[in-house]
Amino acid sequence: MIANAQEALKLASQTLGIPQDDLLVQGLRRYLQSQLHEVQAAIFQIVGQYNAPDVAALEDRYREGSLDEASSWHDLQKLDHFRV
């Protein structure tokens, strides 16, 4: 059984024939790409749901009264956070 991450990295490196540094870089890159994909999917969902391309457009719709703030405020906050 593998006791820690270092042992797992060493075993994977030996098994796959990939240097440990390369394996770490590739793994981190894959993880970050996965996280970015999740954020992009969430943005796409919010933008599509409210037909507003950005936070400013949602805020404009609030001022116009064409969007209920109570039901969409959480999504506005998420979109604002994602766009930073």
Contacts in CASP RR format, 6 or more apart in sequence:
PFRMAT RR
TARGET T0000
AUTHOR 0000-0000-0000
METHOD contacts of the structure
MODEL  1
MIANAQEALKLASQTLGIPQDDLLVQGLRRYLQSQLHEVQAAIFQIVGQY
NAPDVAALEDRYREGSLDEASSWHDLQKLDHFRV
2 8 0 8 1.000
2 11 0 8 1.000
9 20 0 8 1.000
9 23 0 8 1.000
9 24 0 8 1.000
10 20 0 8 1.000
12 18 0 8 1.000
12 23 0 8 1.000
13 19 0 8 1.000
13 20 0 8 1.000
13 23 0 8 1.000
16 23 0 8 1.000
18 26 0 8 1.000
39 82 0 8 1.000
42 78 0 8 1.000
42 82 0 8 1.000
43 79 0 8 1.000
43 82 0 8 1.000
43 83 0 8 1.000
46 75 0 8 1.000
46 78 0 8 1.000
46 79 0 8 1.000
47 53 0 8 1.000
47 54 0 8 1.000
47 79 0 8 1.000
49 75 0 8 1.000
50 58 0 8 1.000
50 61 0 8 1.000
50 67 0 8 1.000
50 72 0 8 1.000
50 75 0 8 1.000
52 58 0 8 1.000
52 61 0 8 1.000
52 67 0 8 1.000
54 79 0 8 1.000
54 83 0 8 1.000
55 76 0 8 1.000
55 79 0 8 1.000
55 80 0 8 1.000
55 83 0 8 1.000
58 67 0 8 1.000
58 72 0 8 1.000
58 75 0 8 1.000
58 76 0 8 1.000
58 79 0 8 1.000
59 76 0 8 1.000
61 67 0 8 1.000
62 69 0 8 1.000
END
